Amino acid sequence: MKDILSLYGGNLAYSITGKRDAETIFFCHSLGANQSLWRRQIEQFSETHCIVTCDLRGHGKSDIFSTPYSIDILARDILALLSHLKISSCHFVGLSLGSMIGLWLGANAPDRMRRMVLAGASAKVQNSAAFDKRVKKIKKHGLESIFAELDTRWYADGFASNYPSIVDKIHNMLAQTSIEGYIGATIAVRDFDIIELLPDVKAPILLITGAEDRATPLSEAKFIKEQCQNADLTIIDDASHLAIFEKPKLFDHALANFIKGIS
C-alpha cells in the first residue's frame, strides 16, 4: 500500500508491500530519483520479505519541506518512518545518495541495521566545487541542462547510445523531481563527511561498485571497505555508477545473495 507520514514541515510518501510478518528490506533511492527506482527489486523480494520504500523529501510525491537538506535530516526521516511502522530493524539497500544515508544509519543507529547493500557509495565528496557548479547551472537552466553531464558519469562508454530507452526512462524520473528538492539534496551530498565514523559501522555491508564508476570511483568503495569492520566489495565490470541498470542480473544476484546470507 502507499501512504503518507506526516512529519514536522511536510509529508513523506512511502510504500509498504510484501510479507508484513517477514524481515524488512528498506530500499533508499539516489539523488533525483524516487522509490520507483527499485521496482525490479521489490518484485524480486516481495514474496519473501516486507518491503519498505519512500520518496526522500523533495523527491517523488514527498513534500519539499525546508531546504537545504543534510544526510542527517534525510536519515532521521527514515528512522521516523521505521518507528511509525513499528519496524525495529531492517536490511538496508541504498544507491549513491541512498548509500550515504545508509552509512549514516550504520554509524548512528547500528541497532536498526541488519545487513546493508550500498551501491555507488562514498564517505565524502572529493570535489565539492563540481556540485556548486551543478547547482548554479540548474538554477539558471533547469534540471534537463545537466542530463548530458550525468550520462557521462552514470554509464560506461557506449551504454547510453546502445540503450537509449533506459537512459530516457531515467531522464523522465529525474524530470519529475522539483528543482528545489534536487538542489537541497545535492547540497546534502556535497557536505557529507562520515569518514571518522566509518569504524563505528558494525553491520555486515556489501559494497557494489561499477569498475568504471566516474561518480563515486572504485577507490572510494575500497576506502570504505578498509575502514568498516565487516564490509565486502563486489566490482561489476563494464559498468559505471548505475550498474543497477547497466548490469541488472549481476547487480540483483549480488544483492539477493548478500541479503540471504549467501557468500
HELIX and SHEET records of a PDB file:
HELIX    1   1 GLN A   35  TRP A   38  5                                   4    
HELIX    2   2 ARG A   39  PHE A   45  1                                   7    
HELIX    3   3 ILE A   71  HIS A   84  1                                  14    
HELIX    4   4 LEU A   97  ASN A  108  1                                  12    
HELIX    5   5 PRO A  110  ARG A  112  5                                   3    
HELIX    6   6 SER A  128  HIS A  141  1                                  14    
HELIX    7   7 LEU A  143  ILE A  146  5                                   4    
HELIX    8   8 PHE A  147  TRP A  154  1                                   8    
HELIX    9   9 PHE A  159  ASN A  162  1                                   4    
HELIX   10  10 PRO A  164  ALA A  175  1                                  12    
HELIX   11  11 ILE A  179  ASP A  191  1                                  13    
HELIX   12  12 ILE A  195  ASP A  200  5                                   6    
HELIX   13  13 LEU A  218  GLN A  227  1                                  10    
HELIX   14  14 ALA A  243  GLU A  246  1                                   4    
HELIX   15  15 PRO A  248  ILE A  259  1                                  12    
SHEET    1   A 8 LYS A   2  LEU A   7  0                                        
SHEET    2   A 8 GLY A  10  GLY A  18 -1                                        
SHEET    3   A 8 CYS A  50  CYS A  54 -1                                        
SHEET    4   A 8 THR A  24  CYS A  28  1                                        
SHEET    5   A 8 CYS A  90  LEU A  95  1                                        
SHEET    6   A 8 MET A 113  ALA A 119  1                                        
SHEET    7   A 8 ILE A 205  GLY A 210  1                                        
SHEET    8   A 8 ALA A 231  ILE A 236  1                                        
END                                                                             
